[in-house]
Amino acid sequence: YASEVRDLRHQMSHLRELFSESQHNKALAEQSNQTLQEHVRILEKRFQDIDRVRAADKKKMQAQKQKHKELLATQDALHREVSKYRRMAADSQRWQSRFEKLAADSNQELQTEVDR
């Protein structure tokens, strides 16, 4: 009977140790779970920040593309204006040459008339 009591006490002591260890492990698991949840929240916030930055960058890129498109259109319009004024200048030069030739011819005719 005494040996059974000793065995039961020993088993009881062992069970208490296991229970204590189990409680400790449970506390560690809860702490680990909280730490992991905090890390998940931090990562989610980082992903949200990255998404916000990406969206802002995308908006900037679209604005830059639009500005570039507008600048190209302005450049094309300026090239057309320059071409138009070059044609006008060339026309003006041709007319000036014609008038100078006419003036020279008229002066020559007048000189010929005067000489007669």
C-alpha positions as CSV (number, residue, x, y, z in Angstrom):
1,Y,0.0,0.0,0.0
2,A,2.8,2.4,0.8
3,S,4.5,1.8,-2.5
4,E,1.3,2.5,-4.4
5,V,1.0,5.8,-2.5
6,R,4.6,6.6,-3.4
7,D,4.0,5.8,-7.0
8,L,0.8,7.9,-7.0
9,R,2.6,10.8,-5.4
10,H,5.4,10.4,-7.9
11,Q,2.9,10.3,-10.8
12,M,1.1,13.3,-9.3
13,S,4.4,15.2,-9.1
14,H,5.2,14.3,-12.6
15,L,1.7,15.4,-13.8
16,R,2.2,18.7,-12.0
17,E,5.5,19.2,-13.8
18,L,3.9,18.4,-17.1
19,F,1.0,20.7,-16.4
20,S,3.4,23.5,-15.4
21,E,5.4,23.0,-18.5
22,S,2.2,22.9,-20.6
23,Q,1.1,26.2,-19.1
24,H,4.6,27.7,-19.8
25,N,4.4,26.4,-23.4
26,K,0.9,27.8,-23.8
27,A,2.1,31.3,-22.6
28,L,5.1,31.1,-25.0
29,A,2.7,30.1,-27.8
30,E,0.4,33.1,-27.1
31,Q,3.3,35.5,-26.9
32,S,4.7,34.1,-30.2
33,N,1.2,34.4,-31.8
34,Q,0.9,38.1,-30.6
35,T,4.4,38.8,-32.0
36,L,3.5,37.2,-35.3
37,Q,0.2,39.2,-35.5
38,E,2.2,42.4,-34.9
39,H,4.6,41.5,-37.7
40,V,1.7,40.8,-40.0
41,R,0.2,44.2,-39.2
42,I,3.6,45.9,-39.9
43,L,3.9,44.1,-43.2
44,E,0.3,44.9,-44.2
45,K,1.0,48.6,-43.4
46,R,4.2,48.4,-45.5
47,F,2.3,46.9,-48.4
48,Q,-0.3,49.7,-48.1
49,D,2.4,52.3,-48.1
50,I,4.0,50.7,-51.2
51,D,0.6,50.6,-53.0
52,R,0.1,54.3,-52.2
53,V,3.6,55.2,-53.5
54,R,2.9,53.1,-56.6
55,A,-0.4,54.8,-57.2
56,A,1.2,58.3,-56.8
57,D,4.1,57.3,-59.2
58,K,1.5,56.1,-61.7
59,K,-0.3,59.4,-61.5
60,K,3.0,61.3,-61.9
61,M,3.9,59.1,-64.9
62,Q,0.5,59.7,-66.6
63,A,0.9,63.5,-66.0
64,Q,4.4,63.4,-67.5
65,K,3.1,61.4,-70.5
66,Q,0.3,64.0,-71.0
67,K,2.7,66.9,-70.6
68,H,5.1,65.2,-73.1
69,K,2.3,64.7,-75.6
70,E,1.3,68.4,-75.2
71,L,4.9,69.5,-75.7
72,L,5.2,67.4,-78.9
73,A,1.9,68.9,-80.2
74,T,3.3,72.4,-79.4
75,Q,6.6,71.5,-81.1
76,D,4.7,70.3,-84.2
77,A,2.7,73.5,-84.3
78,L,5.9,75.6,-84.1
79,H,7.5,73.6,-86.9
80,R,4.4,74.3,-89.1
81,E,4.6,78.0,-88.2
82,V,8.3,78.1,-89.0
83,S,7.7,76.3,-92.3
84,K,4.9,78.8,-93.2
85,Y,7.2,81.8,-92.4
86,R,10.1,80.3,-94.4
87,R,7.7,79.9,-97.4
88,M,6.6,83.5,-96.9
89,A,10.2,84.7,-96.7
90,A,11.1,82.8,-99.8
91,D,8.1,84.2,-101.7
92,S,9.0,87.7,-100.4
93,Q,12.6,87.2,-101.7
94,R,11.3,86.1,-105.1
95,W,9.1,89.2,-105.3
96,Q,11.9,91.4,-104.2
97,S,14.1,90.0,-106.9
98,R,11.4,90.5,-109.5
99,F,10.9,94.1,-108.4
100,E,14.6,94.8,-108.4
101,K,14.8,93.3,-111.9
102,L,11.9,95.4,-113.1
103,A,13.4,98.5,-111.5
104,A,16.7,97.8,-113.2
105,D,15.0,97.2,-116.5
106,S,13.0,100.4,-116.1
107,N,16.1,102.4,-115.2
108,Q,17.9,100.9,-118.2
109,E,14.9,101.9,-120.5
110,L,14.9,105.4,-119.0
111,Q,18.6,105.8,-119.4
112,T,18.2,104.6,-123.0
113,E,15.5,107.2,-123.6
114,V,17.5,109.9,-121.9
115,D,20.5,109.0,-124.0
116,R,18.5,109.4,-127.2
